[in-house]
Each structure stands twice: as structure tokens, then as C-alpha cells.
Amino acid sequence: MIIDHLTRRTFLSNAGRGVGALALASLMSRDAHAAQEKWRGILPAPHFPPKAKRVIWLTMAGGPSHLETWDYKPELAKQNGKPMPDSLTKGQQIAQLQGAKLTCFGPQWGFKKFGKCGAEICELFPHIGSVVDDICFIRSMHTEAINHDPAHCFFNTGSSIPGRPSMGAWINYGIGASTENLPGFVVLTSLGRGGQNQPIAARQWSSGFLPSKFQGVALRSKGDPVLYLSNPPGVSREMQGDLVNTVSALDAEFDRTIADPEIATRIAQYEVAFKMQASVPELMDTKTEPASVFELYGCKPGDGSFASNCLLARRLAERGVRFIQLYHKDWDHHGGVKDGVKLKAEEIDRACMALITDLKQRGMFDDTLIVWAGEFGRTPMSQGGSGRDHHMYGFSTWMAGGGIKGGVQWGETDDFGYKAVKDPVHVHDLHATMLKLLGIDHTKLIYRFQGRDYRLTDVFGNVVKSILA
């Protein structure tokens, strides 16, 4: 059929479609390429010369007792079984012991001095003791949340209110990552033999109101590391690549229409996911490591242990991942703290030493910041006769590598281990110090959301300068 008559509107409409189709191929190619470019961070240059390139954050989920790990209190031992001084606890918030009779509960294990620095730590941790000259113990931490989920939220995001960006997301937003084939923020979890499998909500590594491409990606340490990573039968990598390119190109054109930053994020995530199909199996295949490495860490390939995850953390660091967070569960010792901490020490002591040693052997220790921390500590008062309750007024963490001064014991709690009394360090201060070591001024890494400027440290935080090398 010959059409011999077209209205002006029909002609312009059809012509527009033809010209648009010709332009679309060019636009899709250009925009898809732009969307796939590696994010290099919002900051044009570091605020300070960076000492650390990456962070490995070792989270002891459940709240480890500082009194059976890093903070020896001989006076508490002397007062064991006696009433806790009312002057310390009156009017203070306590979790499950509120209103109960408070009894002093002395350290359940002995402490020994290690290293040239003479750091006094629990005898259950001889491997960590062998590297104390590389570690800075902070014995004056305090926080603002006394229950697990809000305390994790506060440690991860600087706020007890869910929905804020996590520290790994802030860092990748600020300075980007050095990898194109893996996410810039990776999370690994492990469960100890005590069996307290308290859930860790995925919002702990959320990007909050930042674009979702900055959120952490959880890799499973046993089985398939990422669900649906493999292609279904009959779908080749080339076919998958064609699909990713096509969808990314269509999303790029859609983005030009409505200018939604989440569309660009979606394009970038498709691309990273496609690259992960090749890079993640290689990452997780630790069988390529020599036997001496497994002997150092005390693990077997793919056994899902904390030690195995420490080895994976080193492999992730080698591949340019900026922020690596390990969660090791089962530290919530409301009862049986003596046996519980012994079990935990068996699971983490050798692995922490191995991570430090391995990084040093590879020339990566000096630019890798390692942080060991729980969401809070435990009370110096007994709970149920053999355990300790949650505690937020004084507890311990440690840091190593990446610009940290080794062989240092910073801050003190009182004689009972109840409250930070000398050189107290708040969670905001810890975050500010971490960002400083990465070359970031914590007061200048901000994001405007709903009419307000936000930052990881809120309106607080002071760099703990005395622990910096």
C-alpha cells in the first residue's frame, strides 16, 4: 500500500523517531561508558597526606569484655564479691542489671606483660601478645547506646538512628576505591562455636541517603559467596555481557530523561556485578595460597572461620577494596564469661596476629589501618554470678598499621573498669581519627540531605593525635 498523504504532525513524529534512533546509539554508547567509569571519590584531593590506603575493621559482635581482654583491673579483683561502689553507678543507665543488686566481679583470667612496650593483656591472647609492639590499645572508649542493634548502628554510622550511611560507604563516597572488579566496601561474617547467632542487620553496611552504589556488599564465606553469581545453564558470559550492555544503555537514556542518580548507580552496579562473576570466584579460591599461609592463620580453605575471613580480608586488600569489615559473632556473655572469652580467644587470637604478620610480610601493613572493636564493653558487676551485662561507659579497642603508633596504651578506665577517666575516646573521635589517616578532614566530608549537611561524625569528633605515628 502506497501512502500518498501524511499529515504534518505524523511526518514530524516519524522523522523525529528516525533521527532519535540514530542519535540514541551514540548517546547510549557514550553514557553507558561514562556510567561505567570508576568512581574516584567526591574529594578532588586529600585534605591531608594519607597514611592509610584502606581499612580492615574487625567487629567483635556482641560486646567483648574489656576486663577479660585488654584492660586489667587488680582493684576489681580485690573487691570481687563485694558491693559495687554506689558512687560509680548511681543514676547510671545499665541494661539488664537496672535496679538489681550490683556486685563486683573480678577478672576471670590472669594478665601478662608482652613485648618491648610491656603491654599488659589477658593471658588468653599470646599470639596478639607477640605483636603488641605494632598495636595501640585504647582503654578509654565510650559510646551512647547500650543495646546491640543501636550500638552497632552508632559504631557503624555515628548515629543510633537507622538510615544514616555507614563508615565504609562514607569512605568510598569520599575517596573511591582502587578496584574496578570488586565493590569498594565488602563485609564478611563468621559465627563462633558458642552458637549465639545474633542477627546483624544489613543496614549496618547501608549507604543510607548516599547513592546505593556505596553500600557494602556481603560475601558469604562458605558456599556460593554471592547468591545468583553464576549464570544459569545455557547462558554464556558473552550473552550475559550483551544483556548488561543493552540494559545499561537503556538505563543511560532513561537517566538523561529524568536525571535520577539512582539510575547511574544501577548502571554501575550491573557492570560491577558482571565483573564480579569472574573476580569473586578467583578471590575466594584460597587454595592457591601456599600451605605456610594456612598454617600462619590456623585455618583451612573455605572453612568459614574468622581466621579464613582474615585471610580473605588480606586478599581483598590486595585487590584494591577500600573498606573491609569482618563481623565475628558470639561475644554476648551474659553468663559464662570465663569459658566464653576463652573460646573466643581460641578463634581470633592467632588470626589477628596472622593478619598483621601477613600484611607486614607483603609490605602492606604501613598503609592498611586495622581496627578491632565491639559495639560496647561489659560491666564490672556480675550478672547471674558468671556473666557480665552490656556496658557503654568504658571499654577497649585497638588499632594497628596505617599511621598508628605501635606499642601504645592510650587512656584509662577507673580502678573498677567502669568509666573512662583518662583521655576518653568517643566513637566520633575514633571515626575522626580513622578518616584523618585516610587523608580526610572529618568536618569537610559532608552530604546535604533534606536541607541539612550530614557527616559521619555528626557535629562532634576530635582526632586522637597522640596515637598517630
VEXLUMDREN-275329 format. One line per 10 residues: number of its first residue (from 1); for each residue z, x, y of C-alpha. Coordinates in nm, 4 decimals, decimal comma. Each point is the difference from the previous one (the first is absolute). Layout:
<sites>
NUM) Z/X/Y | ...
</sites>
This chain:
<sites>
1) 0,0000/0,0000/0,0000 | -0,1017/0,1352/0,3405 | 0,2377/-0,0593/0,2822 | -0,1998/-0,0374/0,3164 | 0,2783/-0,1126/0,2222 | 0,3396/0,1563/0,0737 | 0,2423/-0,1106/0,2603 | 0,1148/0,2610/0,2472 | 0,3553/-0,0219/-0,1391 | -0,1157/0,0506/-0,3610
11) -0,2187/0,2963/0,0947 | 0,2803/0,1766/0,1864 | 0,2464/-0,0743/-0,2777 | -0,2243/0,1421/-0,2733 | -0,0999/0,2988/0,2110 | 0,3643/0,0689/0,0725 | 0,0779/0,0012/-0,3699 | -0,2800/0,2483/-0,0647 | 0,1026/0,2380/0,2747 | 0,3643/-0,0416/-0,1033
21) -0,0853/0,0860/-0,3579 | -0,1745/0,3196/0,1105 | 0,2932/0,0976/0,2176 | 0,2579/-0,0936/-0,2617 | -0,0964/0,2779/-0,2403 | 0,0469/0,2597/0,2715 | 0,3235/-0,1529/0,1221 | 0,1457/-0,0332/-0,3492 | -0,0809/0,3588/-0,0835 | 0,1448/0,1319/0,3234
31) 0,3128/-0,2172/0,0004 | 0,0704/0,0480/-0,3688 | -0,0187/0,3758/0,0506 | 0,2310/-0,0175/0,3016 | 0,2506/-0,2135/-0,1885 | 0,0064/0,2498/-0,2861 | 0,0822/0,2987/0,2213 | 0,3381/0,1537/-0,0724 | 0,2815/-0,1154/0,2275 | 0,1293/0,3031/0,1902
41) 0,2896/-0,1681/0,1776 | 0,0538/-0,1739/0,3301 | 0,1443/0,3120/0,1639 | -0,2708/0,2223/0,1516 | 0,2174/0,3088/-0,0572 | 0,3527/0,0762/-0,1278 | 0,2806/-0,0296/0,2544 | 0,1566/0,3163/-0,1462 | -0,1272/0,2748/-0,2299 | 0,0498/-0,1624/-0,3430
51) 0,2157/0,1785/-0,2565 | -0,0741/-0,2461/-0,2816 | -0,3326/-0,1400/-0,1168 | 0,1386/-0,2571/-0,2392 | 0,3217/-0,1733/-0,1124 | 0,1376/-0,0530/-0,3505 | 0,2831/-0,2528/0,0326 | 0,2272/-0,0272/-0,3055 | 0,1737/-0,3401/0,0147 | 0,3044/-0,0413/-0,2239
61) -0,0027/-0,3800/-0,0148 | 0,3358/-0,1715/-0,0380 | 0,2127/0,2221/0,2223 | 0,1146/0,3319/-0,1515 | 0,3633/0,0972/0,0409 | 0,0334/0,2926/0,2387 | 0,3458/0,0566/-0,1501 | -0,1483/0,0929/-0,3379 | -0,3006/0,1894/0,1360 | 0,0048/0,1952/0,3295
71) 0,3267/-0,0683/0,1884 | 0,3205/0,1311/-0,1588 | 0,3256/-0,1547/0,1220 | 0,3113/0,1756/-0,1378 | 0,2293/-0,2207/0,2105 | -0,1490/-0,3103/-0,1602 | 0,0716/0,1576/-0,3375 | 0,3648/0,0509/0,1000 | 0,0299/-0,3630/0,1139 | -0,1601/-0,1418/-0,3173
81) 0,1613/-0,3329/-0,0926 | 0,1825/-0,0372/0,3325 | -0,0806/-0,2654/0,2638 | -0,2898/0,0832/0,2278 | 0,1269/0,0645/0,3566 | -0,0258/-0,3243/0,1917 | -0,0864/0,1939/0,3152 | -0,3375/0,0878/-0,1537 | -0,1008/-0,3345/-0,1435 | 0,1540/-0,2661/0,2236
91) -0,2665/-0,2257/0,1487 | -0,2800/0,1853/-0,1790 | -0,2817/-0,1709/-0,1877 | 0,0153/0,0560/-0,3758 | -0,2341/-0,1567/-0,2533 | 0,1755/-0,1377/-0,3084 | 0,3463/0,1429/0,0730 | 0,0497/-0,2081/0,3153 | 0,3545/-0,1374/-0,0059 | 0,0928/0,1885/-0,3193
101) 0,2768/0,2532/-0,0470 | -0,1540/0,3375/0,0869 | 0,1007/0,2924/-0,2190 | -0,1040/0,3639/0,0368 | -0,2325/0,1146/-0,2773 | -0,0300/0,3755/-0,0282 | -0,3183/0,1937/-0,0873 | -0,0779/-0,0470/-0,3694 | -0,1549/0,3429/-0,0493 | 0,0770/0,3511/0,1138
111) -0,1914/0,1832/0,2724 | -0,1209/0,3601/0,0012 | -0,1385/0,2390/0,2597 | -0,3620/0,1059/-0,0440 | -0,2378/0,2458/0,1622 | 0,0452/0,2567/0,2721 | 0,0851/-0,2803/0,2427 | 0,2912/-0,1103/-0,2194 | -0,0939/-0,3682/0,0095 | 0,2590/-0,1985/-0,1948
121) -0,1650/-0,2713/-0,2089 | 0,0830/-0,1916/-0,3173 | 0,0013/0,2051/-0,3185 | -0,2424/-0,2502/-0,1573 | -0,2864/0,1440/0,2077 | -0,0328/0,3696/-0,0963 | -0,3811/0,0000/0,0339 | 0,0173/-0,1290/0,3572 | 0,2826/0,2488/0,0441 | -0,2441/0,2782/-0,0859
131) -0,2161/-0,0879/0,3053 | 0,2707/-0,0968/0,2526 | -0,1052/0,2867/0,2250 | -0,3216/-0,1955/0,0612 | 0,1812/-0,3287/0,0695 | 0,1721/-0,1543/0,3013 | 0,2731/-0,2452/-0,1038 | 0,0761/-0,2686/0,2588 | 0,3492/-0,1315/-0,0725 | 0,0386/-0,2270/0,3025
141) -0,2625/-0,2701/-0,0533 | 0,0690/-0,3580/0,1022 | -0,2083/-0,3164/0,0004 | 0,0167/-0,3667/0,1056 | -0,0532/-0,2054/-0,3163 | 0,2403/-0,0394/-0,2896 | -0,2089/-0,1877/-0,2580 | -0,2897/0,1467/-0,1930 | -0,3124/-0,1725/0,1280 | 0,0829/0,0090/0,3737
151) 0,1299/0,3569/-0,0405 | -0,3254/0,1107/-0,1643 | -0,1855/-0,1839/0,2746 | 0,1998/0,1806/0,2679 | -0,0536/0,3413/-0,1568 | -0,3727/-0,0619/-0,0441 | -0,0862/-0,1783/0,3237 | 0,2848/0,0632/0,2452 | 0,0864/-0,3712/-0,0051 | 0,1871/-0,2331/-0,2338
161) -0,2496/-0,2713/0,0919 | -0,2910/-0,0141/-0,2472 | -0,3501/0,0272/0,1405 | 0,0170/0,3320/0,1855 | -0,2242/0,2922/-0,1018 | 0,1457/0,2487/-0,2461 | 0,0353/0,3667/0,0898 | -0,2947/0,0997/-0,2198 | -0,2189/-0,2546/0,1775 | 0,1119/0,1253/0,3429
171) -0,0809/0,3590/-0,0941 | -0,3467/-0,0795/-0,1328 | -0,0696/-0,2133/0,3061 | 0,1086/0,2882/0,2224 | -0,1597/0,3050/-0,1580 | -0,2149/-0,1235/-0,2892 | -0,0249/0,1725/-0,3372 | -0,1951/0,2894/-0,1475 | -0,1535/-0,1955/-0,2865 | -0,3048/-0,2233/-0,0248
181) 0,0340/-0,0855/-0,3691 | 0,3630/-0,1132/-0,0059 | 0,2207/-0,2132/0,2260 | 0,1939/0,1891/0,2648 | 0,3261/-0,1656/-0,1126 | 0,0874/-0,0217/-0,3704 | 0,3093/-0,1430/-0,1715 | 0,1289/0,0798/-0,3514 | 0,2981/-0,1642/-0,1705 | 0,2109/0,0940/-0,3020
191) 0,2878/-0,1681/-0,1818 | 0,2930/0,1971/-0,1326 | 0,1667/-0,0417/-0,3363 | 0,2866/-0,2039/0,1470 | -0,2263/-0,3043/-0,0009 | 0,0862/-0,1418/0,3450 | -0,3521/-0,1041/0,0865 | 0,0611/-0,1411/0,3458 | -0,3309/-0,1054/0,1526 | -0,1463/0,1987/0,2880
201) -0,2065/-0,2359/0,2167 | -0,3524/0,1107/0,0883 | 0,0800/-0,0709/0,3651 | 0,1959/0,3270/-0,0042 | -0,3325/0,1836/0,0246 | -0,1771/-0,2634/0,2082 | -0,2056/0,0754/0,3094 | 0,1688/-0,2919/0,1789 | -0,1923/-0,0838/0,3155 | -0,2094/0,3181/-0,0239
211) -0,3442/-0,0409/-0,1604 | 0,0450/-0,0426/-0,3740 | -0,1961/0,3161/-0,0842 | 0,3168/0,1952/0,0824 | 0,2205/-0,1692/-0,2606 | 0,1234/0,1931/-0,3006 | -0,1784/-0,0280/-0,3328 | 0,2259/-0,0159/-0,3036 | -0,1241/0,1973/-0,2996 | 0,1490/-0,0822/-0,3380
221) 0,1233/0,3094/-0,1786 | -0,0600/-0,1457/-0,3469 | -0,3084/-0,1822/-0,1265 | -0,2808/-0,0771/0,2429 | 0,1074/0,1538/0,3341 | -0,1716/-0,2792/0,1947 | -0,0807/-0,3422/-0,1409 | -0,3729/-0,0800/-0,0272 | -0,0895/0,3610/0,0806 | -0,2563/0,0187/-0,2807
231) -0,3296/-0,1851/0,0141 | -0,0481/-0,2867/-0,2463 | -0,2374/0,0532/-0,2951 | -0,3651/0,0158/0,1041 | 0,0703/0,1021/0,3596 | -0,0955/0,3603/0,0763 | 0,1345/0,2103/0,2869 | -0,3425/-0,0203/0,1676 | 0,0061/-0,3805/-0,0183 | 0,3519/-0,0053/0,1372
241) -0,1048/0,2319/0,2828 | -0,2904/-0,2270/0,0919 | 0,2342/-0,2980/0,0122 | 0,2536/0,1826/0,2176 | -0,2724/0,1128/0,2419 | -0,1474/-0,3492/0,0241 | 0,3325/-0,1732/0,0595 | 0,1021/0,2679/0,2520 | -0,3258/-0,0451/0,1887 | 0,0441/-0,3778/0,0167
251) 0,3599/0,0442/0,1133 | -0,1166/0,2442/0,2677 | -0,2424/-0,2575/0,1403 | 0,2744/-0,2637/-0,0100 | 0,2310/0,2392/0,1829 | -0,2546/0,0336/0,2793 | 0,0133/-0,3765/0,0414 | 0,3743/-0,0611/0,0143 | 0,1458/0,3516/0,0574 | 0,2919/-0,0383/-0,2420
261) 0,1589/0,3413/-0,0799 | 0,0953/-0,1242/-0,3462 | -0,3695/-0,0168/-0,0909 | -0,0443/0,3698/0,0716 | 0,3132/0,0571/-0,2061 | -0,1489/-0,1994/-0,2869 | -0,3163/0,2110/0,0107 | 0,2028/0,3210/-0,0085 | 0,2092/-0,1313/-0,2889 | -0,3093/-0,0867/-0,2045
271) -0,1233/0,3532/0,0506 | 0,3325/0,1638/-0,0894 | 0,0389/-0,2259/-0,3036 | -0,3464/0,1033/-0,1207 | 0,0835/0,3684/0,0432 | 0,3358/-0,0511/-0,1718 | -0,1798/-0,1097/-0,3147 | -0,0978/0,3637/-0,0443 | 0,2869/0,1810/0,1737 | 0,3042/-0,1843/-0,1422
281) -0,0725/0,0628/-0,3702 | -0,0440/0,3701/0,0799 | 0,3253/-0,0009/0,1994 | 0,1980/-0,1658/-0,2775 | -0,1399/0,2214/-0,2753 | 0,2824/0,2526/0,0082 | -0,0996/0,1339/-0,3419 | -0,2048/0,2553/0,1910 | 0,3258/0,1566/0,1233 | 0,1225/0,3051/-0,1960
291) 0,2953/-0,0370/-0,2372 | 0,2125/0,2121/0,2350 | -0,0201/-0,2714/0,2656 | 0,1313/-0,2696/-0,2343 | 0,2749/0,2383/-0,1071 | 0,0920/0,0550/0,3651 | 0,0217/-0,3736/0,0760 | 0,1440/-0,0963/-0,3379 | -0,2474/-0,2802/-0,0672 | -0,2925/-0,0956/-0,2207
301) -0,3455/-0,1112/0,1197 | 0,0076/-0,3604/0,1164 | 0,3551/-0,0769/-0,1143 | 0,0737/-0,2023/0,3162 | 0,3178/0,1941/0,0798 | 0,1222/0,1110/0,3405 | -0,0875/0,3555/-0,1023 | -0,3546/-0,1033/-0,0858 | -0,0275/-0,1751/0,3354 | 0,1167/0,3174/0,1774
311) -0,2877/0,1825/-0,1675 | -0,2385/-0,2753/0,1111 | 0,1419/0,0330/0,3524 | -0,0992/0,3659/0,0033 | -0,3494/-0,0907/-0,1241 | -0,0307/-0,2681/0,2691 | 0,1134/0,2489/0,2645 | -0,2644/0,2478/-0,1168 | -0,2662/-0,2681/0,0426 | 0,0863/-0,0754/0,3631
321) 0,2217/-0,3101/-0,0259 | 0,2127/-0,0074/0,3134 | 0,3067/-0,1999/-0,1100 | 0,1209/-0,0174/-0,3596 | 0,3039/-0,2127/-0,0782 | 0,1779/0,0033/-0,3350 | 0,2525/-0,2693/-0,0921 | 0,2442/0,0766/-0,2810 | 0,2075/-0,3069/-0,0839 | 0,3403/-0,0545/-0,1601
331) 0,2445/0,1587/0,2486 | 0,1994/-0,3194/0,0652 | 0,3307/0,0975/-0,1621 | 0,2427/-0,2842/0,0708 | 0,1561/0,1031/-0,3295 | -0,0101/0,3109/-0,2142 | -0,0917/0,2346/0,2829 | 0,1153/0,3052/-0,1962 | -0,2372/-0,0495/-0,2926 | -0,2676/-0,1549/0,2221
341) -0,0328/0,3000/0,2314 | -0,0019/0,2336/-0,3023 | -0,2979/-0,1921/-0,1381 | -0,1785/0,0120/0,3354 | 0,0639/0,3726/0,0334 | -0,1632/0,0590/-0,3370 | -0,3063/-0,1905/0,1228 | -0,0496/0,1554/0,3434 | 0,1729/0,3393/0,0176 | -0,2638/0,2122/-0,1719
351) -0,2891/-0,1962/0,1503 | 0,1143/0,0501/0,3606 | 0,0391/0,3717/-0,0580 | -0,3404/0,0109/-0,1706 | -0,1720/-0,1737/0,2917 | 0,1395/0,2530/0,2467 | -0,0814/0,2928/-0,2305 | -0,3508/-0,1245/-0,0790 | -0,0852/-0,0525/0,3662 | 0,1284/0,3476/0,0833
361) -0,2090/0,1578/-0,2754 | -0,3103/-0,1725/0,1389 | 0,0666/0,0929/0,3621 | 0,0592/-0,3653/0,0959 | 0,3758/-0,0109/0,0522 | -0,0020/0,1164/0,3599 | -0,2276/-0,2846/0,1113 | 0,1357/-0,2750/-0,2283 | 0,3072/-0,1911/0,1189 | 0,2181/-0,1252/-0,2870
371) 0,2649/-0,2642/0,0698 | 0,2582/-0,1201/-0,2565 | 0,1763/-0,3214/0,1018 | 0,1461/-0,3286/-0,1192 | 0,0195/-0,3154/0,2088 | 0,3764/0,0550/0,0535 | 0,2977/0,1678/-0,1721 | 0,3037/-0,1245/-0,1946 | 0,3572/-0,0793/0,1008 | 0,2876/0,2445/-0,0440
381) 0,1919/-0,3055/-0,1281 | -0,0273/-0,1056/-0,3615 | -0,1703/-0,3155/-0,1165 | 0,1111/-0,1381/-0,3332 | 0,1891/0,3189/-0,0712 | -0,3080/0,2106/-0,0870 | -0,2664/-0,0696/0,2619 | -0,0746/0,0141/0,3705 | -0,1316/-0,2653/0,2393 | -0,2858/0,0335/0,2525
391) 0,0849/0,2116/0,3037 | -0,1836/0,0572/0,3287 | 0,2406/0,1936/0,2259 | -0,0351/0,3437/-0,1561 | -0,2156/0,1464/-0,2763 | -0,2313/0,2918/-0,0783 | -0,3688/0,0854/-0,0126 | -0,1854/0,3287/-0,0233 | -0,3231/0,1449/0,1334 | -0,2029/0,3075/-0,0926
401) -0,3239/0,1792/0,0900 | -0,2320/-0,0963/0,2852 | 0,1898/0,1615/0,2884 | 0,3538/-0,0693/-0,1260 | 0,2605/0,2765/0,0157 | 0,1169/0,0732/-0,3550 | 0,3548/0,0767/-0,1085 | 0,1519/-0,2379/0,2567 | 0,2779/-0,2587/-0,0346 | -0,0233/-0,2275/0,3024
411) 0,2624/-0,2499/0,1119 | 0,3178/-0,1254/-0,1635 | 0,1721/-0,3176/-0,1062 | 0,3778/-0,0411/0,0339 | 0,2404/0,1259/-0,2672 | -0,0575/-0,3136/-0,2073 | -0,3801/0,0021/0,0254 | 0,0151/-0,3348/0,1793 | -0,1577/0,0578/0,3406 | -0,2326/0,2582/0,1570
421) 0,2209/0,1792/0,2539 | -0,1779/0,3266/0,0827 | -0,3631/0,0177/0,1143 | -0,0843/-0,3505/-0,1269 | -0,3637/-0,0623/-0,0908 | -0,1400/-0,3530/0,0186 | -0,3058/-0,1170/-0,1920 | -0,1896/-0,0080/0,3316 | 0,0931/0,3667/0,0517 | -0,1311/0,0874/-0,3463
431) -0,3295/-0,1753/0,0789 | -0,0269/0,1718/0,3388 | 0,0560/0,3379/-0,1664 | -0,2580/-0,0679/-0,2689 | -0,2613/-0,0981/0,2593 | 0,0810/0,3075/0,2093 | -0,0728/0,2251/-0,2992 | -0,3373/-0,1736/-0,0380 | -0,0794/0,0752/0,3646 | 0,0766/-0,3520/0,1251
441) 0,2227/-0,0981/0,2917 | 0,1706/-0,3099/-0,1397 | 0,0176/-0,1579/0,3470 | -0,3785/0,0200/0,0401 | -0,1254/-0,1334/-0,3335 | -0,0085/-0,3670/0,0991 | -0,1921/-0,3166/-0,0815 | -0,0141/-0,3070/0,2206 | 0,0602/-0,3238/-0,1876 | 0,0684/-0,3471/0,1381
451) 0,0576/0,1359/0,3481 | 0,2423/0,2753/-0,0939 | -0,0336/0,3709/-0,0736 | 0,1389/0,0919/-0,3424 | 0,0756/0,3336/-0,1625 | 0,1601/0,1192/-0,3242 | 0,3239/0,0951/0,1785 | 0,0122/-0,3197/0,2099 | 0,1675/0,1088/0,3281 | 0,2318/0,2514/-0,1677
461) -0,0154/0,3320/-0,1843 | 0,0754/0,3618/0,0829 | -0,1542/0,3017/-0,1696 | 0,2618/0,1998/-0,1912 | -0,1125/0,3303/0,1494 | 0,2666/0,2173/-0,1619 | -0,1430/-0,0457/-0,3500 | -0,3523/0,1078/0,0999 | -0,1208/0,3466/-0,0959
</sites>
